[in-house]
Amino acid sequence: MRSCCTRLAVLTAALLAAGFVGPAASGQATIGLNFNGTNLSQLPALNAGFEYIPPDTQGAIGPNHFAEFTNGTFAAYNKSTGALVGSRIALTTFWQNAGVTGLNLDPTVGTGTTDPHILYDRFSGRWFAATIDTPQSGVNRVLVGVSNSSDPTAGWKGFGITSSSSDVFADFPSLGINNDAIYISTNNFSNTGGSTNVGVLVVPKAALLAPTPNITGATLFDNQDPNTTGFTPAPAVDMDNGTGSIPLLSAYNVPSGVIKRSDINGTNTASPTLNTSRSLISVPAFGNPPSAHQSGANDTISTGDTRFLDSLVLQNGKIWGIENVNSAGRSALRWVRINASTNALEDSGVISDPARDLYYGSMAINDNGDIVVGFTGSSDSEFASAYAEVGKFNGSTTIFGSPMLLAVGTGNYNVTFGGAENRWGDYSKTTIDPNNDNVFWTIQEYASGINNWSTRITQISVPEPSCGAALAFSGLALLARRRCRTRV
């Protein structure tokens, strides 16, 4: 039986198709709190004099806090005021406080942990986090954390899980979740010159949520051939809290018009399995994104490749993903929507600008089909700035509005630490307020002065569903009233 939320979502889609309810274009959305998070210049004081590029911008909204996870830092902010709660701490300190031992704390060979991910699970009322650690040599670990409560400042329990049985370095983790478990995928690079492989770690949610949190029953799918899973297979964040399986999606070979789906099945059992037999999915072909332009002499910023950025979104039987691509010589954001049952591409589109590069996007979708995509944008006459676009999925088509400027870049950015690339990203995060489906929060990177990255945390509200129209059209007065309330 469909839930009230699902029934009204279907009804709203019908109203949209009939013209009774208009899409939530950017002009109708409103920006609420809009404040700075961490910046590059704050890191040396917390990390033995060291800075980090890229920041790997991550953060999520909870009942009362916005929690920020970047390379080098953890911070939490008051959801109502944007004020920092407590102190900003080093990422290594976060994991040490959570009880993880054996971290490499030698700043001459890299400090502790990197590639952070964090999310709030409204179904369990807890926060989950993941990073990798960086030992001086040998196999590294995936670090997994769960909060003690819905307050991200009230303590965490952390675990270090060896990433592979082979001598590899696990890199670029992605974090997904459903009712049964959390899922962390990694790209595993050989420490001895061998071939690259893929790993997927499954950690039962029940174990993490036990009175004494543990990782009993964790399963590692080790040494997977990228030809079967695809490189960087991102697991989904299941917004419907489903059970039994979770999809993973890899960009596979986007220049040839192919992406790849895999699944973890039996996630509600003690013996989950990795299924890589799903057919390849045909999509419009796009090349790797070019470097982004910015104002000033040092005018290129790395935009990475076509891998799916951050986690997928699984919502009402649809798998959504977003990636950087080359569109008419500019870096742009291509989104896809896959039917979770048939594995078919239902739709895709490109968010682009003929005069501006767009890169490192993240997306979230609510029950009503409202979509917010946050990203960085820059051009020959614009420093790297934070943006968002609001769209609407009406059950068949998806339409986006105009870009919303969240933070103006104020300086040319060229930080390489002697490397070949001017690194940016590698991802960002957009999440839905657990108390109100019509409020989104996005954390994006922008240039807050010459050679200084900063994060921008922004609250974006979209119009509530037109309850009056739904009531008049359907007669479901009680249903309409319930759906238009916020969560408490």
DODOMAR-68399 format. One record per residue (C-alpha): residue number from 1; residue in three letters; chain; x, y, z negated. Coordinates in pm, whole numbers, plus 50000, padded with zeros to 5 digits. Each point is the difference from the previous one (the first is absolute). Layout:
i, aa, ch, x, y, z
NUM, ALA, A, X, Y, Z;
...
//
This chain:
i, aa, ch, x, y, z
1, MET, A, 50000, 50000, 50000;
2, ARG, A, 50130, 50346, 50084;
3, SER, A, 50070, 50235, 49713;
4, CYS, A, 49823, 50335, 49964;
5, CYS, A, 50317, 50170, 50120;
6, THR, A, 50020, 49782, 50310;
7, ARG, A, 49632, 50037, 50084;
8, LEU, A, 50017, 50377, 49978;
9, ALA, A, 50324, 50006, 50201;
10, VAL, A, 49816, 49812, 50277;
11, LEU, A, 49706, 50238, 49967;
12, THR, A, 50229, 50302, 50016;
13, ALA, A, 50162, 49862, 50314;
14, ALA, A, 49656, 49969, 50158;
15, LEU, A, 49917, 50357, 49901;
16, LEU, A, 50325, 50122, 50151;
17, ALA, A, 49924, 49821, 50325;
18, ALA, A, 49653, 50155, 50000;
19, GLY, A, 50139, 50347, 49934;
20, PHE, A, 49849, 50046, 49654;
21, VAL, A, 50334, 50034, 49821;
22, GLY, A, 50306, 50178, 50140;
23, PRO, A, 50361, 49882, 49971;
24, ALA, A, 50225, 50139, 49726;
25, ALA, A, 50230, 50207, 50220;
26, SER, A, 50300, 50179, 49852;
27, GLY, A, 49807, 50327, 49993;
28, GLN, A, 49749, 49844, 49760;
29, ALA, A, 50258, 49846, 49770;
30, THR, A, 50141, 50210, 49719;
31, ILE, A, 50342, 50011, 49836;
32, GLY, A, 49996, 49991, 49620;
33, LEU, A, 50309, 49968, 49784;
34, ASN, A, 50311, 50045, 50215;
35, PHE, A, 50329, 49997, 49813;
36, ASN, A, 50366, 49906, 50027;
37, GLY, A, 50133, 49673, 49863;
38, THR, A, 50365, 49898, 49998;
39, ASN, A, 50272, 50159, 50215;
40, LEU, A, 50349, 49897, 50103;
41, SER, A, 50177, 50252, 49778;
42, GLN, A, 49848, 49845, 49685;
43, LEU, A, 50156, 49658, 50057;
44, PRO, A, 50368, 50049, 49901;
45, ALA, A, 49911, 50084, 49639;
46, LEU, A, 49807, 49672, 49973;
47, ASN, A, 50226, 49774, 50208;
48, ALA, A, 50362, 50054, 49890;
49, GLY, A, 50049, 50284, 50248;
50, PHE, A, 49860, 49813, 50300;
51, GLU, A, 49729, 50097, 50249;
52, TYR, A, 49784, 49778, 50219;
53, ILE, A, 49894, 50016, 50363;
54, PRO, A, 49741, 49922, 50108;
55, PRO, A, 49770, 50039, 49698;
56, ASP, A, 49771, 49711, 50108;
57, THR, A, 49709, 50214, 49889;
58, GLN, A, 49745, 49807, 49794;
59, GLY, A, 49725, 50088, 49756;
60, ALA, A, 49645, 49903, 49912;
61, ILE, A, 49701, 50143, 49819;
62, GLY, A, 49849, 49841, 49690;
63, PRO, A, 49720, 50088, 49758;
64, ASN, A, 50192, 50282, 49831;
65, HIS, A, 50345, 50020, 50160;
66, PHE, A, 50181, 50021, 50328;
67, ALA, A, 50306, 49773, 49975;
68, GLU, A, 50296, 50075, 50227;
69, PHE, A, 50268, 49748, 50098;
70, THR, A, 50293, 50116, 50214;
71, ASN, A, 50355, 49884, 50047;
72, GLY, A, 50166, 50114, 49680;
73, THR, A, 49695, 50106, 49796;
74, PHE, A, 49672, 49915, 49830;
75, ALA, A, 49759, 50273, 49890;
76, ALA, A, 49635, 50032, 49900;
77, TYR, A, 49779, 50307, 50031;
78, ASN, A, 49675, 50106, 49840;
79, LYS, A, 49727, 49935, 50254;
80, SER, A, 49804, 50311, 49903;
81, THR, A, 50283, 50254, 49985;
82, GLY, A, 50297, 49855, 50188;
83, ALA, A, 50220, 50051, 49693;
84, LEU, A, 50284, 49754, 49941;
85, VAL, A, 49910, 49756, 49720;
86, GLY, A, 50302, 49922, 49784;
87, SER, A, 50334, 50002, 50179;
88, ARG, A, 50115, 49912, 50349;
89, ILE, A, 50230, 49698, 49964;
90, ALA, A, 50244, 49810, 50220;
91, LEU, A, 49862, 49699, 50184;
92, THR, A, 50258, 49780, 49826;
93, THR, A, 49881, 50134, 49666;
94, PHE, A, 49642, 49910, 50094;
95, TRP, A, 50099, 49637, 50057;
96, GLN, A, 50222, 49984, 49694;
97, ASN, A, 49711, 50132, 49789;
98, ALA, A, 49784, 49726, 50156;
99, GLY, A, 50244, 49736, 49875;
100, VAL, A, 50192, 49918, 50318;
101, THR, A, 50363, 49910, 49930;
102, GLY, A, 50301, 49947, 50224;
103, LEU, A, 49959, 50319, 50206;
104, ASN, A, 50308, 50131, 50176;
105, LEU, A, 50066, 50338, 49842;
106, ASP, A, 50335, 50075, 50165;
107, PRO, A, 49943, 50322, 50199;
108, THR, A, 50306, 49936, 50217;
109, VAL, A, 49824, 49707, 50174;
110, GLY, A, 49638, 50114, 49983;
111, THR, A, 49781, 50021, 49696;
112, GLY, A, 49752, 49741, 49888;
113, THR, A, 49690, 49997, 50213;
114, THR, A, 49845, 50146, 50312;
115, ASP, A, 49711, 49981, 50251;
116, PRO, A, 49718, 50067, 49750;
117, HIS, A, 49630, 49918, 50033;
118, ILE, A, 49719, 50068, 49757;
119, LEU, A, 49621, 49966, 49998;
120, TYR, A, 49710, 50015, 49758;
121, ASP, A, 49757, 49709, 50003;
122, ARG, A, 49658, 50126, 49896;
123, PHE, A, 49868, 49645, 49973;
124, SER, A, 50240, 49902, 49720;
125, GLY, A, 50065, 50350, 49866;
126, ARG, A, 50377, 49957, 50031;
127, TRP, A, 50288, 50140, 50200;
128, PHE, A, 50234, 49776, 50199;
129, ALA, A, 50348, 50091, 50123;
130, ALA, A, 50276, 49840, 50204;
131, THR, A, 50353, 50087, 50109;
132, ILE, A, 50317, 49812, 50090;
133, ASP, A, 50320, 50011, 49799;
134, THR, A, 50349, 50059, 50140;
135, PRO, A, 50266, 49772, 49852;
136, GLN, A, 50365, 50050, 50084;
137, SER, A, 49998, 49671, 50191;
138, GLY, A, 49789, 49696, 50071;
139, VAL, A, 49624, 49947, 50007;
140, ASN, A, 49791, 50285, 49865;
141, ARG, A, 49667, 49988, 49819;
142, VAL, A, 49648, 50125, 50050;
143, LEU, A, 49892, 50195, 49692;
144, VAL, A, 49632, 49969, 49908;
145, GLY, A, 49824, 50209, 49736;
146, VAL, A, 49655, 50023, 49840;
147, SER, A, 49883, 50279, 49772;
148, ASN, A, 49878, 49933, 49648;
149, SER, A, 49679, 50192, 50067;
150, SER, A, 49840, 50246, 50241;
151, ASP, A, 50245, 50261, 49869;
152, PRO, A, 50325, 49979, 50202;
153, THR, A, 50189, 50177, 49721;
154, ALA, A, 49901, 49746, 49730;
155, GLY, A, 50256, 49732, 50082;
156, TRP, A, 50064, 49732, 50261;
157, LYS, A, 50117, 49641, 50015;
158, GLY, A, 50250, 49921, 50275;
159, PHE, A, 50154, 49688, 50152;
160, GLY, A, 50292, 49935, 50232;
161, ILE, A, 49936, 49721, 50252;
162, THR, A, 50283, 49869, 50219;
163, SER, A, 49909, 50097, 50355;
164, SER, A, 50129, 49689, 50180;
165, SER, A, 50175, 49667, 49969;
166, SER, A, 50243, 50119, 50268;
167, ASP, A, 50278, 50257, 49973;
168, VAL, A, 49799, 50296, 50123;
169, PHE, A, 49914, 50357, 49908;
170, ALA, A, 49623, 50053, 49992;
171, ASP, A, 49904, 50341, 50137;
172, PHE, A, 49698, 50218, 50083;
173, PRO, A, 49740, 49834, 49773;
174, SER, A, 49629, 50055, 50062;
175, LEU, A, 49739, 49959, 49726;
176, GLY, A, 49648, 49859, 50045;
177, ILE, A, 49729, 49879, 49765;
178, ASN, A, 49664, 49823, 49976;
179, ASN, A, 49799, 49840, 49719;
180, ASP, A, 50244, 49711, 49969;
181, ALA, A, 50355, 50133, 50019;
182, ILE, A, 50244, 50265, 50105;
183, TYR, A, 50204, 49941, 50317;
184, ILE, A, 50346, 50133, 50079;
185, SER, A, 50162, 49945, 50340;
186, THR, A, 50366, 50069, 50074;
187, ASN, A, 50244, 50000, 50289;
188, ASN, A, 50298, 49786, 49895;
189, PHE, A, 50341, 50091, 50141;
190, SER, A, 50275, 49741, 49976;
191, ASN, A, 50295, 50092, 49779;
192, THR, A, 50223, 49764, 50201;
193, GLY, A, 49918, 50106, 50356;
194, GLY, A, 49722, 49748, 50060;
195, SER, A, 49658, 50067, 50150;
196, THR, A, 49738, 50226, 49847;
197, ASN, A, 49692, 49836, 49854;
198, VAL, A, 49678, 50099, 49821;
199, GLY, A, 49875, 49923, 49650;
200, VAL, A, 49655, 50032, 49842;
201, LEU, A, 49953, 49986, 49623;
202, VAL, A, 49660, 49919, 49844;
203, VAL, A, 49955, 50080, 49629;
204, PRO, A, 49665, 49897, 49843;
205, LYS, A, 49815, 50297, 49858;
206, ALA, A, 49865, 49789, 49711;
207, ALA, A, 50355, 49934, 49877;
208, LEU, A, 50092, 50367, 50014;
209, LEU, A, 49679, 50095, 49818;
210, ALA, A, 50037, 49737, 49726;
211, PRO, A, 50033, 50121, 49636;
212, THR, A, 50369, 49923, 50043;
213, PRO, A, 50068, 50091, 50364;
214, ASN, A, 50197, 49740, 50192;
215, ILE, A, 50076, 49883, 50354;
216, THR, A, 49895, 49638, 49956;
217, GLY, A, 49883, 49854, 50330;
218, ALA, A, 50187, 50249, 50218;
219, THR, A, 50062, 49862, 50350;
220, LEU, A, 50278, 50108, 50236;
221, PHE, A, 49972, 49929, 50372;
222, ASP, A, 50369, 50010, 50071;
223, ASN, A, 50212, 50022, 50316;
224, GLN, A, 49710, 50053, 50240;
225, ASP, A, 50089, 50035, 50368;
226, PRO, A, 49913, 50353, 50123;
227, ASN, A, 49897, 49841, 50331;
228, THR, A, 49705, 49844, 49815;
229, THR, A, 49913, 50270, 49748;
230, GLY, A, 50132, 50305, 50179;
231, PHE, A, 50247, 50239, 49841;
232, THR, A, 49874, 50206, 49703;
233, PRO, A, 49662, 49824, 49955;
234, ALA, A, 49798, 50235, 49781;
235, PRO, A, 49740, 49849, 49763;
236, ALA, A, 49663, 50169, 49956;
237, VAL, A, 49852, 50188, 49709;
238, ASP, A, 49656, 49840, 49982;
239, MET, A, 49759, 50280, 49911;
240, ASP, A, 49718, 49745, 49960;
241, ASN, A, 50198, 49790, 49748;
242, GLY, A, 49957, 49686, 50208;
243, THR, A, 50115, 49654, 49903;
244, GLY, A, 50156, 49701, 50173;
245, SER, A, 50222, 50168, 50258;
246, ILE, A, 50185, 50316, 50096;
247, PRO, A, 50115, 50110, 50349;
248, LEU, A, 50344, 50126, 50096;
249, LEU, A, 50067, 50197, 50318;
250, SER, A, 50328, 50054, 50183;
251, ALA, A, 50075, 50246, 50280;
252, TYR, A, 50176, 49703, 50167;
253, ASN, A, 50055, 50148, 50351;
254, VAL, A, 49804, 50321, 50036;
255, PRO, A, 50198, 50115, 50310;
256, SER, A, 49863, 49688, 50171;
257, GLY, A, 49649, 50053, 49861;
258, VAL, A, 50001, 49720, 49739;
259, ILE, A, 49952, 49992, 49623;
260, LYS, A, 49984, 49691, 49777;
261, ARG, A, 49777, 49892, 49715;
262, SER, A, 50078, 49742, 49734;
263, ASP, A, 49799, 49900, 49691;
264, ILE, A, 50059, 49876, 49650;
265, ASN, A, 49720, 49748, 49941;
266, GLY, A, 49894, 49831, 49677;
267, THR, A, 50089, 50308, 49799;
268, ASN, A, 49743, 49894, 49738;
269, THR, A, 50178, 49668, 49948;
270, ALA, A, 50325, 49890, 49843;
271, SER, A, 50141, 49912, 50343;
272, PRO, A, 49956, 50284, 50252;
273, THR, A, 50119, 49941, 50356;
274, LEU, A, 50146, 50225, 50268;
275, ASN, A, 49820, 49969, 50333;
276, THR, A, 50191, 50143, 50297;
277, SER, A, 49786, 49835, 50269;
278, ARG, A, 49780, 50300, 50071;
279, SER, A, 50015, 50109, 50362;
280, LEU, A, 50191, 50308, 50102;
281, ILE, A, 49780, 50308, 50031;
282, SER, A, 50014, 50210, 50316;
283, VAL, A, 50015, 50375, 49940;
284, PRO, A, 50087, 50301, 50217;
285, ALA, A, 50377, 50006, 50046;
286, PHE, A, 50208, 50284, 49852;
287, GLY, A, 50373, 50057, 49977;
288, ASN, A, 50195, 50071, 49685;
289, PRO, A, 49946, 50354, 49872;
290, PRO, A, 50262, 50259, 50093;
291, SER, A, 50174, 50203, 49731;
292, ALA, A, 49788, 50291, 49882;
293, HIS, A, 50088, 50358, 50082;
294, GLN, A, 50021, 50272, 49737;
295, SER, A, 50077, 50368, 50001;
296, GLY, A, 50370, 50088, 49990;
297, ALA, A, 50327, 49871, 50138;
298, ASN, A, 49985, 49659, 49829;
299, ASP, A, 49683, 49910, 50179;
300, THR, A, 49946, 49624, 49980;
301, ILE, A, 49849, 49788, 49724;
302, SER, A, 49992, 49620, 50019;
303, THR, A, 49649, 49857, 50035;
304, GLY, A, 50094, 49634, 49974;
305, ASP, A, 49825, 49748, 50223;
306, THR, A, 49656, 49853, 50067;
307, ARG, A, 49967, 49783, 49686;
308, PHE, A, 49675, 50040, 49806;
309, LEU, A, 50053, 50267, 49737;
310, ASP, A, 49920, 49923, 49638;
311, SER, A, 49722, 49742, 49946;
312, LEU, A, 49710, 49906, 50219;
313, VAL, A, 49644, 50077, 49892;
314, LEU, A, 49740, 49721, 50000;
315, GLN, A, 49655, 50156, 49981;
316, ASN, A, 49659, 49849, 50083;
317, GLY, A, 50150, 49729, 50219;
318, LYS, A, 50233, 50236, 50189;
319, ILE, A, 50380, 50010, 49983;
320, TRP, A, 50142, 50349, 50046;
321, GLY, A, 50365, 50087, 50057;
322, ILE, A, 50203, 50302, 50110;
323, GLU, A, 50343, 50032, 50163;
324, ASN, A, 50238, 50248, 50163;
325, VAL, A, 50004, 49989, 50381;
326, ASN, A, 50120, 50200, 50301;
327, SER, A, 49715, 50196, 50157;
328, ALA, A, 50096, 50224, 50292;
329, GLY, A, 50351, 50044, 49864;
330, ARG, A, 49890, 50093, 49649;
331, SER, A, 49982, 49795, 49683;
332, ALA, A, 49634, 49924, 49931;
333, LEU, A, 49787, 49778, 49778;
334, ARG, A, 49814, 49704, 50151;
335, TRP, A, 49729, 49832, 49794;
336, VAL, A, 49843, 49661, 50069;
337, ARG, A, 49682, 49832, 49878;
338, ILE, A, 49993, 49619, 50009;
339, ASN, A, 49693, 49784, 49942;
340, ALA, A, 50106, 49784, 49705;
341, SER, A, 49778, 49710, 50106;
342, THR, A, 50077, 49980, 50372;
343, ASN, A, 50354, 50145, 49991;
344, ALA, A, 49907, 50222, 50294;
345, LEU, A, 50101, 50361, 50047;
346, GLU, A, 49678, 50200, 49965;
347, ASP, A, 50147, 50343, 50053;
348, SER, A, 50316, 50207, 49982;
349, GLY, A, 50093, 50361, 50046;
350, VAL, A, 50283, 50251, 49976;
351, ILE, A, 50023, 50304, 49776;
352, SER, A, 50234, 50226, 50193;
353, ASP, A, 50087, 50358, 50086;
354, PRO, A, 50162, 50113, 50329;
355, ALA, A, 50222, 50250, 49819;
356, ARG, A, 50056, 49829, 49663;
357, ASP, A, 50151, 49669, 49885;
358, LEU, A, 49791, 49803, 49749;
359, TYR, A, 50159, 49726, 49796;
360, TYR, A, 49986, 49773, 49694;
361, GLY, A, 49625, 49993, 49962;
362, SER, A, 49785, 49816, 49747;
363, MET, A, 49626, 49943, 49998;
364, ALA, A, 49707, 49916, 49775;
365, ILE, A, 49636, 49922, 50089;
366, ASN, A, 49699, 50011, 49769;
367, ASP, A, 49673, 49805, 50010;
368, ASN, A, 49831, 50275, 50201;
369, GLY, A, 50255, 49984, 50282;
370, ASP, A, 50182, 50320, 49901;
371, ILE, A, 50370, 49980, 50085;
372, VAL, A, 50288, 50217, 49882;
373, VAL, A, 50341, 49976, 50164;
374, GLY, A, 50290, 50186, 49842;
375, PHE, A, 50330, 50060, 50185;
376, THR, A, 50295, 50231, 50067;
377, GLY, A, 49999, 50235, 50298;
378, SER, A, 50272, 50219, 50154;
379, SER, A, 50089, 50169, 50327;
380, ASP, A, 50261, 50219, 50168;
381, SER, A, 49849, 50296, 49815;
382, GLU, A, 49890, 49829, 49677;
383, PHE, A, 50189, 49847, 49710;
384, ALA, A, 49884, 49659, 49874;
385, SER, A, 49657, 50061, 49842;
386, ALA, A, 49735, 49788, 49828;
387, TYR, A, 49671, 49938, 50184;
388, ALA, A, 49683, 49793, 49989;
389, GLU, A, 49714, 49925, 50238;
390, VAL, A, 49651, 49885, 49908;
391, GLY, A, 49807, 49760, 50219;
392, LYS, A, 49679, 49802, 50007;
393, PHE, A, 49931, 49638, 50095;
394, ASN, A, 49629, 49964, 50080;
395, GLY, A, 50001, 49623, 50037;
396, SER, A, 50114, 50000, 50362;
397, THR, A, 50215, 50305, 50077;
398, THR, A, 50253, 50208, 49810;
399, ILE, A, 50038, 50376, 50040;
400, PHE, A, 50259, 50224, 49835;
401, GLY, A, 49981, 50373, 49943;
402, SER, A, 50273, 50262, 50004;
403, PRO, A, 50319, 49990, 49791;
404, MET, A, 49987, 50149, 49651;
405, LEU, A, 50321, 50168, 49884;
406, LEU, A, 50081, 49892, 49644;
407, ALA, A, 50349, 50148, 49948;
408, VAL, A, 50205, 50225, 50227;
409, GLY, A, 50359, 49895, 50063;
410, THR, A, 50238, 50276, 49896;
411, GLY, A, 50343, 49891, 50120;
412, ASN, A, 50200, 49799, 50252;
413, TYR, A, 50067, 49648, 49874;
414, ASN, A, 50320, 49816, 50091;
415, VAL, A, 50112, 49752, 49733;
416, THR, A, 50193, 49696, 50123;
417, PHE, A, 50257, 49931, 49724;
418, GLY, A, 50240, 49938, 50287;
419, GLY, A, 49771, 49754, 50178;
420, ALA, A, 49884, 50005, 50359;
421, GLU, A, 49635, 50088, 49929;
422, ASN, A, 49818, 50285, 49834;
423, ARG, A, 49775, 49767, 49795;
424, TRP, A, 49640, 50081, 49909;
425, GLY, A, 49709, 49796, 49867;
426, ASP, A, 50015, 49696, 50000;
427, TYR, A, 49630, 50012, 49922;
428, SER, A, 49737, 50196, 49810;
429, LYS, A, 49680, 49915, 49813;
430, THR, A, 49630, 50091, 50011;
431, THR, A, 49754, 49858, 49744;
432, ILE, A, 49639, 50037, 49892;
433, ASP, A, 49900, 50135, 49662;
434, PRO, A, 49869, 49704, 49794;
435, ASN, A, 49737, 50229, 49847;
436, ASN, A, 49869, 50146, 50326;
437, ASP, A, 50007, 49842, 50349;
438, ASN, A, 49972, 50344, 50159;
439, VAL, A, 50330, 50123, 49857;
440, PHE, A, 50334, 49901, 50154;
441, TRP, A, 50352, 50072, 49877;
442, THR, A, 50305, 50003, 50224;
443, ILE, A, 50369, 50040, 49921;
444, GLN, A, 50215, 50129, 50285;
445, GLU, A, 50354, 50120, 50056;
446, TYR, A, 50095, 50346, 50123;
447, ALA, A, 50310, 50220, 50020;
448, SER, A, 49988, 50229, 49697;
449, GLY, A, 50301, 50208, 50097;
450, ILE, A, 50325, 49935, 50182;
451, ASN, A, 50104, 49633, 49971;
452, ASN, A, 49751, 49929, 49723;
453, TRP, A, 49711, 49756, 50027;
454, SER, A, 49704, 50032, 49769;
455, THR, A, 49680, 49804, 49951;
456, ARG, A, 49658, 50162, 50020;
457, ILE, A, 49703, 49848, 49817;
458, THR, A, 49662, 50104, 50138;
459, GLN, A, 49639, 49931, 49912;
460, ILE, A, 49764, 49995, 50302;
461, SER, A, 49623, 49977, 49957;
462, VAL, A, 49766, 49895, 50279;
463, PRO, A, 49624, 50068, 50005;
464, GLU, A, 49785, 49751, 49815;
465, PRO, A, 49770, 49784, 50214;
466, SER, A, 49684, 50184, 50093;
467, CYS, A, 49775, 49841, 49737;
468, GLY, A, 49702, 50203, 50110;
469, ALA, A, 50031, 49877, 50357;
470, ALA, A, 50045, 49643, 49882;
471, LEU, A, 49699, 50030, 49771;
472, ALA, A, 49775, 50149, 50266;
473, PHE, A, 50108, 49752, 50263;
474, SER, A, 49994, 49680, 49794;
475, GLY, A, 49780, 50053, 49701;
476, LEU, A, 50269, 49839, 49783;
477, ALA, A, 49985, 50272, 49738;
478, LEU, A, 50161, 49808, 49718;
479, LEU, A, 50274, 49864, 50226;
480, ALA, A, 50081, 50343, 50138;
481, ARG, A, 50018, 50156, 49655;
482, ARG, A, 50230, 49727, 49873;
483, ARG, A, 50239, 50019, 50295;
484, CYS, A, 50045, 50375, 49974;
485, ARG, A, 50112, 49986, 49640;
486, THR, A, 50365, 49995, 49918;
487, ARG, A, 50165, 49713, 49818;
488, VAL, A, 50042, 50034, 49625;
//
